[in-house]
């Protein structure tokens, strides 16, 4: 379509194609025949999420009114952020305006990945209890503008979202939206995959989640929001909401965590050793602010730094991407047959200060390049980072490198591998105690051995999980779809003052 609209105070020649809308100022020719070349403007339709007819209405008038033209609501990119913007096209002809409006609406409905009805979960206690206000002030207006209907559940306890997801009729919705922090995200990601497994009656093999998940971070300076940052690059609710309404979909790998043959949960990352112990200490200080609690736990765990004595086994990831995705892309999410590939497992027995397994880069303001920069969102493998026994000072140097662009793995006691499965077997079911003796000194070569039944603290997606036996971690390619896109670096506004 082509027509004349005023943009600002000048008349423009406006051209609409199936992919974009462009406008060029109409400049009268000068008497000498000379004139400046007009600057053209452009908006891609893939960035437009709503179009409305503008009308002049009297105070209190709810409907009707003289037609003034069109308003196109679209996103514009500023670095990693997406911002809302509006293009006003003025034309007093009702017939002309409605013809353009109908055509634009028809084109926008052609974007099949954009949701029309979503299930929203809001965690009211997330961070500084900001989630409800963030949804109401920043997210709900965008959803309303884009004609996205919502069914809202405000959770009142841990596990509430999981219980609702097990029962609700998912075929009514186009997507699920989570407003909260790392814990809420972890619960809903686990719930979506578990529900798919239950619906498919596939207790042994994980099944790809049926609906995409949108993650709206309930922003707070003390949070990490690693999954949100990994698909948005920033911890910004408007950016996250625009990814949802524009239907930006990103397939993401997940892991299953099992112990004693039983599924513990699905997730993206796990930390054993230092990461698990520091989280366990932080959980005992819930009365502190999240940032203070984290700093306290890190410092306390560093002061009592001890290695874990365990057997670490891993199955290296296949180098060929087609071999990783071949079975899954044929429809069935086949489980990796680790038993038949037993000869491929690599095993080492030793002392480890920290073991991390991450299927996504885990970007955050604290680690802009990610805790696992050697992996990506959907490459079908996970990054295994094993930190062997070392002095406290050397371990601190390793931790500090995460805040910079590189160098965290350039230590002789740090090894990294791209893996498809990992098994961690404590040698004597090593435990830990908050009441360790203060005057033991830096006995870094002495693992702490409690009773045979002592549970070990694990940090799985920021949640404390205590497991008493060996843990088997398997990577499942593209198990879930998130609203967002692959990013290389997170926006960082945080400086670490604890080490």
NORLINNOR-V787919 format. One record per backbone hydrogen bond with DSSP energy under -0.5 kcal/mol. NH is the residue of the N-H (numbers start at 1). CO is the residue of the C=O. E is the energy in kcal/mol with one decimal. If there is no record, write none. Layout:
# NORLINNOR-V787919
NH/CO/E
NH/CO/E
This chain:
# NORLINNOR-V787919
3/14/-2.2
5/3/-0.5
5/12/-1.9
6/90/-2.6
7/5/-0.5
7/10/-2.4
8/6/-0.5
10/7/-1.2
12/5/-3.2
13/24/-3.2
14/3/-3.1
14/12/-0.7
15/22/-3.0
16/1/-3.1
17/15/-0.5
17/20/-2.8
21/43/-2.7
22/15/-2.6
23/41/-1.9
24/13/-2.1
25/39/-0.7
26/11/-2.6
27/25/-0.8
28/26/-0.6
30/34/-0.8
33/30/-2.1
38/36/-0.5
41/23/-3.0
43/21/-2.4
45/19/-2.4
46/19/-0.6
47/44/-1.9
48/45/-1.2
49/73/-2.3
50/73/-1.4
52/71/-2.3
54/69/-3.0
56/66/-2.6
57/55/-0.6
61/58/-2.2
66/56/-0.9
68/54/-3.3
69/54/-1.1
70/89/-3.0
71/52/-2.4
72/87/-2.8
73/50/-2.8
73/71/-0.6
74/72/-0.6
74/85/-2.6
75/47/-2.3
76/83/-2.3
78/81/-2.7
81/78/-1.7
83/76/-2.8
85/74/-2.8
87/72/-2.6
88/86/-0.5
89/70/-2.9
89/87/-0.6
90/6/-2.8
90/88/-0.6
91/68/-2.0
94/92/-0.6
97/93/-2.5
98/94/-2.7
99/95/-1.9
100/96/-1.8
101/97/-2.6
102/98/-2.6
103/99/-1.7
104/100/-2.6
105/101/-2.6
106/102/-2.1
107/103/-2.2
108/104/-2.5
109/105/-1.9
110/107/-1.0
111/108/-1.4
112/110/-1.3
114/111/-1.5
115/244/-0.6
118/149/-2.5
119/175/-2.2
120/118/-0.6
120/151/-2.8
121/177/-3.0
122/153/-2.5
123/179/-2.5
124/122/-0.9
124/155/-0.7
126/123/-1.6
129/126/-1.2
130/126/-1.1
131/126/-0.5
134/130/-2.7
135/131/-2.5
136/132/-2.5
137/133/-2.8
138/134/-2.3
139/134/-1.1
139/135/-0.8
140/135/-3.4
143/139/-2.3
144/140/-2.6
145/141/-2.3
146/142/-2.1
147/144/-1.4
148/143/-3.1
149/116/-3.0
149/147/-0.7
151/118/-1.9
153/120/-2.9
155/122/-2.1
155/153/-0.7
160/157/-1.7
163/159/-2.1
164/160/-2.2
165/161/-2.6
166/162/-1.6
167/163/-0.7
167/164/-1.0
168/164/-2.4
170/168/-1.1
172/169/-1.4
173/170/-1.8
174/117/-3.4
175/117/-0.8
176/212/-2.5
177/119/-3.1
178/214/-3.3
179/121/-3.0
180/178/-0.6
180/216/-1.6
185/181/-2.2
186/182/-2.7
187/183/-2.1
188/184/-2.1
189/185/-2.6
190/186/-2.2
191/187/-2.1
192/188/-2.6
193/189/-1.8
194/190/-2.6
195/191/-2.6
196/192/-1.8
197/193/-2.0
198/194/-2.4
199/195/-2.8
200/196/-1.8
201/198/-1.1
202/197/-2.4
209/479/-2.7
212/174/-0.6
213/481/-2.3
214/176/-3.2
216/178/-3.4
216/214/-0.6
217/215/-0.7
218/180/-1.2
219/217/-1.6
223/220/-1.5
229/225/-2.8
230/226/-1.6
231/227/-1.0
231/228/-0.8
232/228/-1.5
233/229/-1.7
236/234/-1.1
240/236/-2.1
241/237/-2.6
242/238/-2.5
243/239/-1.9
244/240/-1.4
245/241/-2.5
246/242/-2.1
247/244/-1.3
248/243/-2.2
249/247/-0.7
250/482/-2.6
252/480/-3.1
253/377/-3.2
254/476/-1.9
255/267/-3.6
256/474/-2.3
257/265/-2.6
258/256/-0.5
258/472/-2.6
259/262/-2.6
262/259/-2.0
264/257/-3.6
265/257/-1.3
267/255/-2.5
270/357/-2.1
271/459/-2.0
272/355/-3.1
273/457/-0.6
274/272/-0.6
274/353/-2.1
277/273/-2.8
278/274/-2.5
279/275/-1.5
280/276/-2.1
281/277/-2.1
282/278/-2.2
283/279/-2.4
284/280/-0.7
284/281/-0.7
285/282/-1.9
286/283/-0.7
288/285/-2.0
293/289/-2.9
294/290/-2.0
295/291/-2.2
296/292/-2.7
297/293/-2.2
298/294/-2.4
299/295/-2.4
300/296/-2.7
301/297/-2.4
302/298/-2.4
303/299/-2.1
304/300/-1.2
305/302/-1.3
307/444/-0.5
308/352/-3.1
310/308/-0.8
310/350/-2.3
311/425/-3.2
312/310/-0.6
312/348/-3.2
313/311/-0.6
313/423/-2.8
314/346/-2.3
315/421/-2.8
316/314/-0.6
316/344/-0.5
317/418/-2.7
321/319/-0.6
324/320/-1.1
325/321/-1.9
326/322/-1.8
329/325/-2.9
330/326/-0.5
330/327/-0.9
331/328/-1.8
332/327/-0.6
334/332/-1.6
338/336/-1.7
341/337/-1.0
342/339/-1.4
344/341/-2.2
345/342/-1.3
346/314/-2.8
348/312/-2.2
350/310/-2.2
352/308/-2.6
353/387/-2.3
354/387/-1.5
355/272/-2.6
356/385/-2.4
357/270/-2.5
358/383/-2.0
359/268/-2.9
363/226/-0.5
364/367/-1.2
367/364/-0.6
370/367/-1.8
371/361/-0.8
371/362/-1.3
372/361/-2.5
373/370/-0.6
375/372/-1.6
379/376/-0.5
382/419/-2.8
383/358/-3.1
384/382/-0.6
384/417/-3.2
385/356/-2.7
385/383/-0.6
386/384/-0.6
386/415/-2.6
387/354/-3.4
387/385/-0.6
388/386/-0.7
388/413/-3.6
389/351/-1.1
395/391/-2.3
396/392/-2.3
397/393/-1.9
398/394/-1.9
399/395/-2.2
400/396/-2.5
401/397/-1.2
402/399/-1.5
403/400/-1.4
404/401/-1.1
410/407/-1.1
414/411/-1.8
415/386/-2.4
417/384/-2.0
419/382/-2.8
419/417/-0.6
420/315/-2.9
421/315/-1.0
422/473/-2.6
423/313/-3.1
424/471/-2.5
425/311/-2.7
425/423/-0.5
426/424/-0.6
427/309/-2.3
436/433/-1.0
440/437/-1.0
441/438/-0.6
443/441/-1.5
444/442/-2.3
446/443/-1.9
447/445/-0.7
448/307/-0.5
449/447/-0.6
450/448/-0.6
454/451/-1.5
456/467/-2.9
458/465/-2.3
459/271/-2.4
460/458/-0.7
460/463/-2.6
461/269/-1.2
461/459/-0.7
463/460/-1.7
465/458/-2.5
467/456/-2.4
467/465/-0.6
471/424/-2.2
472/258/-2.8
473/422/-3.4
473/471/-0.5
474/256/-2.0
475/420/-2.4
476/254/-3.3
477/475/-0.5
479/252/-0.7
479/476/-0.9
480/252/-1.9
482/250/-2.8
483/213/-2.4
484/248/-2.0
484/482/-0.7
485/231/-2.4
487/230/-0.8
490/368/-2.3
491/233/-3.0
493/491/-0.5
494/365/-0.5
497/495/-0.5
